């Protein structure tokens, strides 16, 4: 007999209004929620949704500056575009499928086309205020969680045309959120690079670019490049490219109508294919594609009328056809590169020679490594089957249709004790565990050959699936989970050295994190408080009263599986690994992981804390 699962009748059918649906299913509109630790967390998508409207105004020739302020969780954005038509102000920010983007003459090649973005910001904010300034008049509307609280009448104003939006994310949805200013900084620089002539202001900083994608690469590339950046521009397309002397993989920055498509899409795929085809034809040699693209660093931007993205968060372009004439993206990008890059190489023979020499060097290295790679793949396959180094999850990052793909996480742990506790507690759908055996090798200054010859690095590379390209990365979050002691810190540095040495864009693109676990457990018979700092420990002692039980966690293995579920679940604390865009990765690695430099010795001496003194302070 079939199991009865409950009544299903007319009363089971529910109709939600726009704000209720957004608040019930926020992931459909802004991707993952998060607390702000990751660059693609929802609170940054909220900023982007408002910014996109302001950028669209600039692209239509209205307004040359945008002012952004973020203070104490409140965001304000003021543009100097045409201003929302006053009679439709409330509708534009509170009625789904209402907006100017449906008029292709009013907004050509804009980012937001479905009329959802600002409504999502409104619905997901405890405070949302919008003011439209238009032709000497203005109007204001205020909302909370999508509900209209106040609407002013049209008034006179001396303010310049444009729109002001102010909002505070709802902390019941974005729990314990905080804005990482480096992420906002990166977002605004991207807007500046893609919109020459636009000036942006963020708190006290100014963002402006005169050379577009060329400036973008110059700001983002660390270390030496093989030849000056090639910068090509055409109608609705721009690209910049070079080869790095220090990277071992490909690195791309791709954009559509000013939107950073972090997962690439048809335009990026067309670029990768067209570069190989053009280079082969120019040199009249059948180079292997991997040899052409290895160590390439490139940026491509296209402008498309009515683009089709694979999700509301617009991280991957799905458009196969573009205007004019319904030309395919592959043909559009391919034809441009074939003509412009070929012309450039003919006009710049020295750069052409440098590229050919790089390709030949890549080919030689690939052939030298081919035998080692084959053996390494066989070892990795055997190890994953029999040694259980990797406890995999069911969902992976390439499952683009799975709404939880962005949650995929791999914890890299030291030893079986910590990995065992996490394995027993994890979400098997989205969380994988990789167990290290001993300390990894210090790979600073070593070649890619070491990745295949070293068992731990080979298995880790295979687990992440990043040998050939980071486009095949299996997990969105790569989390280093080591003990809070000297050995744990050392292992953390060794792993970061591995990533920065061989896969720097894994860090640059915001995939690498440090797992924050509590240093102390403070409890009495009624309550337990986990503390992540000495300040939290002191506050917990004050709250619980005299003589509570205090436990200092030094190793993850000391945390029971029952407790671990509190730290890797919905309240997980992840600290992003951020690299200063002005810093040289090679200089950083040399300072921290090179031979004992004078600078490092002086730093250690100046900041030396005796462990005994530290322990005495902690137990006070």
N, C-alpha and C positions, 0 to 999 in steps of 0.2 A: 504494500500500500504506500502511495506517495506521501511524503511528510508534508503536513500542512504548515505553511509559512506565514499565515496571517491573512486578514481580509484585504481584498483589493477591489475597491469600488469607487464611486464618484467622489467620496470623501478623501480618497487617497490622492487625488489630483490637486496639486497646489499651483497657484500662480504667484510669482514673486515680482515685485516692482523692480526697477533698474538698480536701485541702491541696495536692496535686500539681496539680489542675486550677486552683485559684486562683493558684498561683504561676506556672503556665505561661501563663495567660490573665488576668492581673490587670486589664486594661482592661475586661473584662466586668463586674467587680465594683466597681471604684473609678474608672472613667474613665481619664483620662490619668495617666501617672506623673509626669513633671516633676521639677524639683529644688527646688520650693517657691517659685519666682519668681512663679507665677501663683496667684491665689486659689482656683482650682478644681483645683489639682494634687492628686495622690493622697494626699499626706501629711496634707492638711487634711481629706480625705474620711475618713481613718482616725480622726481626732479626732471628726469629726461622727458617725460610726457609733457610737462609744462614748457620745458625748453624747446622741444621740437616745434611747438606752435610759434614760439618767438623766432626760431630759425627760419621757419617757413615764411614769416613776414619779411625777413631780410632777403631771402631768396627771391621774393616777389618785388624787391627793390624798395621796401619800406623799412626805414630804421637801420642805423649803422652801429648801434650799441645795445648791450643787454647787461643789466646789473643784477647780480646774484648775491644774496646774503644768507648765511646759515649761522644761527646763534641759538644755543640752548634748545635744540630740537625743532626750532621754527625755521622755515624756509620762505624766502621772498624772492620773486623774480619780476623785474620790470623791464619791458621792452619798449621800443619807440616805433612800433609799426603803425598800422592803420587803426588799431583799436577795434574791439568787438562792437558791431552795431548795437547801439544802446537798447533798442527795443527787443533785442533777442539775447541780452546778456544772460539772464537766468536760464533760458532754454539751452544755450550753448554749453553750459557747464552742468546741466542737470537732466537733460533729456537725451536718451540714447538715440543714435541715428539722426542727431541734429547738429549741424555745423556747416562751415563754409567749404569743407574739403570735397563736398559732392559736386561743387561747381568747378569744373576743370579749368575754366577761364580765370577764376579768382585764385586758385591754388594749383599751379602746374608743377609737377615733379616734387610734390611735398612728401613728408615722411608719414604723417598720420592721415589715413584715408577712411577709417571706419567710424570716426566720431565717438570713440570710446575713451581715449586717453585722459582728458581732463575730468571727465565724469568719474573715472576710477579714482583719481586723486581726491576729488570731492568726497566720494563715498567712503574712502579709507582714511579720512582725516577728522580729528575731533574739532579742528578749527580750519575753515576754508573761507577765504575772502578774495573777491575779485572786483577790480575797479577797471572800467573801460573809459579811456579819455579819447574824445573824438570831436574834432572841429569846434573846440571851445566849450564843449559840454562833457559831463561825466556822469556815471551811474555806478553804484556800489551794491553788492549783494554778499551776504554772509550766510554760511552754512555750518552745520555740525553733523558729521556722518551722513551727508547727503541731504539732510533736512534743511529747508530754507528757514533761517531765523529772522533775517532782516533784509529788506529791499528798499533802497532809497529812491526818491524821485530824481528825475534828470535835473542836474544843477549846472550852473556856469563854472568854468574853471580856466585858469591860465596855464595849466599843465600842457606839455606837448602831447601829441597823439600817442597812443600806445595802450598797453594792458599791464596791470599790476596784479599778480597772484601771490597770495600768502597762505601757507598751510602748515599744519602740524600733524604728522602721522599719528594714527590711533595706536596708543601703546598697548591696547588689549589685543591688537592684531600683530603688531610688530613689537614683540615683547622685549623689554630691556634694550631697545634699539639705541644706537649711537652712530653718528656720521663720522666716517674716516675721511678727513679732508683731502688725503692723497688721492682717493678715488674721485672726488669731485674735481680736483685739480686736473686729473687725467681726462675726465669727461669734457671739461671746458677747453683744454688744449686741443682735443679732437675737433670740437666745434670750430675753434679758431683756424686750425690747419685746413679745414674743409670749406671755410668761408672767408677767403681773403677779402680784406676791406672791413670786416666786422671786428669790433672791439668788445671784449667781455671784461667785466669787473667782478671779482669774487673777494668779498671782504676788502682787503687792502691790495690784492694782486691784480695785475692787468694782463690780459691774454690777447695777443694779436699776431697774425702771421702774414708775411708778404709773399712767401714762396710756397705756400700750400704743402703738398705732400713731401716736397724736398725738405722743408723745415721739420716735418713730422719725423722723417727718418733720422735727420741729424740730431734731433732731441732724444730719440729712442735707442739709437745704436750706441752700444758701449764697446770700446776697443777699436782696433784698426779695421779699416775697410780696404778692399783690394784696389778699387778705383773710384773716382768721383761719382757721386750719385747721378744716375741717368734720370732726367725729369722730362716727361712728355705730356703734353696736354692737347686735347681735341674737344670737339663739341660733345658735351655730356660724358666725357671720360678724361681721367687724369691718372698717371701712374709715376711712381718713382721706384728705382731699384738699384741694388749693388750687391756685391758678394762680400761677406765678412771673412776676415782672416782668423777669427777666433770662434766662430760658430760651427757646429757639426751638423746642424739640421736646417730645415727651411723655416722662415719666419715671415708671416704675412699680417698686414693690417688692411682690412677690406671694408669698404663703405658703400652704402646705397642711399642716395639723397641725404647725405650727412649722417646716416645711422651707421654706427659701428657694428658690423655683422661679425660678431666674435666667432661664430661657427661657420663662417664663410658662405658658401652657396654657389650658384651657377656662375656668377661673375668671377669668383676666385678660381674655380675649377677651370674656367675658360682661359684665365690668365696663365695658370700653370701649364696648360696644354699648349697655348700659343707661343710662350717663350721657348719651349723645347722645339717646336716646329720651326720657328723663325731662326733659331740658332743653328739647327741642323742644315737648313737651306742656305744660310749665309756661309757657313764653313764647308758646306758640301760633304759632311761627314755624318754617319748614322750614330751619333752619340747616344749613350744610354740616358733616359730621362733623369734618373737619380743623380747622374754625374753632372748634368746641366744645372739641376736645381739645388744640389747640396750647398749649404752655406749661403744661399740667397736670402736677402732681406728686402722685402718689397711692400709697397702700399699701392692699392688701386681703389679708385672711387668712380662710381658711375651714377648717372642721374636717369631715373626711369619714371615714365608717366604711369601711374597706378601700379606700383610694384606689388608683387605677391610674396609675402613672408610666410614662413612656416609656423609662426606663432604670433600672438599679440605683442610679445616682447621684442620681436623683429631682430633676432640674433642670426638668422640664416635666410638668405634670399632664395626663393623658390621659382622666381619668374623665368620662364623659358623664352618668352617673346617680349620684345620691347618696341616702342614707337621710335622712329617713324617706319612705316612700311611693314610692321610685323616682323622685323628682322630678329633672328634668334640671338640670344645673349652670346652664344658661342661664336657666331659669325661677326657680331658687332665688335667684341673684344679682340677676336682673332684677326680681323681685317685691319684694325687700328694698330695692333702690335706688329703685324707682318710689314706694314708700310713704314711706320714711324721708327720702330726699333732697327729695322734693316737699314733705313736711311742713316740713322744715328751711328751705327757701326761702320758704315762706309765713310762717314765724315770724320770718325774718330778712330783711326787705325791703332793707336796705342792702347786704347781701352779694349778694342776688339782682340788685340794680342793678349792682353791680361786675362780676358775672359776665357780665351782658348787655353791658355796655360793652366788656368784654374780647373777647367773641365778635365784636361789631361791628367792633372795631379789627382783629382777626385777619382778618375778611372783607375789610375795606378793603385791608389790606396784601397779602392773597392776590391780589386782583384787580389791584392795581398791579403785582404781580410776575408775573402770569400770562403776559404777552407775553414778558418776559425769560426766564422759565422754559422756555417752549417753544423759544425760540432756543437757550438753553443746553443743553437736552436734545439738540437736533439737532447742535450743535457737539460735544457729548460723544460722541454716537454716531459721528459722522464721524471724530473724532480717534482713537477706540479702534479703528476699522476700518483707518485709513490711516496714522496716525502712530505706532502701536504704543507709546503711552505706557504701556499696561498689558500685561504679559505674564502672562496669567491662568493659574490652575491648574485642574485637572479637578474637584476636590471643593470644595464650598462649605459654609458653616455651616448652611444650611437643608437640607442632605442628612442629615436627622435619623437615617435608618436606616443611614448609613455610619459605621462605628466610628471613622473617621479625621476626621470632621467637626470635632471639637474641636481638631485639629492645624492647621487652615487658618490660614495666615499670609500677610500682605502686607507686603513690605519697601518702605518709601518711601526712595528713594535720591536723592542729588544728582548729576545728570549721567549721561552714558552710560557712562563708564568703570566706575564702581562697579556700576551696574545691570547692565552687561554681564557682569562677573565673577560676580555672584550668579546671573544668568539661566543662565549656562553650568553652574553647579554645583547649583542648587536641585533639590528634589524636585518635579517637574512636577505631581504629584498633589495636593499640599497647599500649595505655596509659590508665591505670585504676587509680581511685582515691578512697582513703579510708579516711573517715572523723572521727577524734577523737572527743570524747565528754569529755571535761575537761582534766585535767592532769592525765596521767597513774599512776598507783601505783608504788612506788619504791619497786621492787621485789627482791632486793639484799638480799641474804641469805635465801630466801623462797624456798619451794619445788615446784615441777611441778604441784601440786594440785592447786596452785594459778592461773595457766594459764586457768584452766577450770572454776574456781569459779569467776574469775574477768571477767566481761562482755567485756571490751575493749580488753584484751589479748586473750580471747577466740575467739572473732570475727576476730581479726587480724590474729591469727593462722589459722583460717578457710579460710580467704581470701587468704592467702599465700599458703594454702594447704601443710603445713609442719608438721602436727601433727604426722604422722607416719614415714615420711622419707623426707629428703631434696631432694631426687630424684624426688619427686612429685611437687617441687616448680613451681608455675604457672607463675612467672615473673623473667626475668633475672636481672632486676635492681629494687632494693627496695630503694626508694628515700624518705628520711626524709625531708619534706618541712614545716619548722616551721618559725615563725617570727624572725627577727633579733633584738630581745630584750631579756630582762632577762628571761621572762616567756618562750619565744621560745627556748632559750638555755637550760632551765631546762627540758622542754619536750623532747628536743633532747637527753639529757643525760638519761632521764628515758627510752626512747625507746631503746637506745643503751645498757642500762643495761639489758633490757628484752632480746634482741637478744644475748648478750654475756653470760647471765646467762643460757639460755635454748637452744639457737641455735648458738653456737659460730662459727661453720663452715660456717654459712651463711655469717658472716663477713670475716672469714679467706679466703673463696673462692671468695671474691671480688664482692659480690652481693649488698652490702649496701653502699649507697652514701648520701651525703648532697647536697640538691639543692642550688645552688648559685643564688640568685636574687640580682638585683642592690640595693645598699644602697641609691643612689642619682639619681635624674633626673635633668640634667642641660640643659636648652634650651633657645633659643631666637626665634624670629619669623621665622627664616630660617632653624634652625637645632635643633635636640634633641639628646643628648648624655646620655646614661645610664652608670653609674659608679659603679664599684663593690668594690672600695676602696677609701680612702681619697686621695691617690696619683692620681688616675684617675679623681677624682672630681677637684682637682687643675689644672690638665692638661686640662680638659674640659673648665674650666673657662678661662684659658689662651687662649684657641683656639677661644672661642666664643666672647671674648672681655668683656668690663665692664658691670656689673650689669645684668647678665643673671638671669633667674628665676631658683631657686634651690629648689628642693623638696627632703626631707629626708624621705625615706620609712622605717617605723618601723614595719609595719605588711603587710603580703601578701594580706590581704583584701583591702589594700589601692591601690593595683595595679589593674587596670581595665582589663577585659578580652581581650580587644584589645591590651593592652600592654603585657599581659601574653604570647600571642602567640609568642612574640619575645624571651621569656626566656625558653620555654619548647619545642621549635621546633628544627630545625636542628642545631642551635647555642647554644643549652642547655649547661650550665656549671654545671658539677657534680664533687664534691670533694669526692674521694673515702675514705672510712673509713679503715685505715690501722692499723694493730696491729703488733708491733715489735715482731718478732718470739722469741726473748729472754725474752719477758715480760710474767709474769704470769697474766692471765686474772683475777683470784681471787684477786690478789694484786691490780690490776688496779681498780677493782670494789670496793674493800674495801677503797681505797684511795679517790675515787671520790664520792661514794654513801654510804659508811659506816657511822657510827656515827662519829661525829666531831673528827677527829684524830689530833694530835699535828702537824704533817707534813702539813696537809691541812690548818690548821689555820695559820701556819707560812707563807705558800705560799700566802694566801689571803692577809695577812697584808703586806707582802713585795711587792705585785703587785697591791695594792689597788689604784684605780683611781676614784676620785670623779666625779659622773655623771655630775654635773654642770660644772666642769672644762672641761670635755670631750666635752660637747655640745658647750661651748664657743670656743674651738679649732676647731670644725667642721665647724662653721659658719664664721670663719676668712677668 
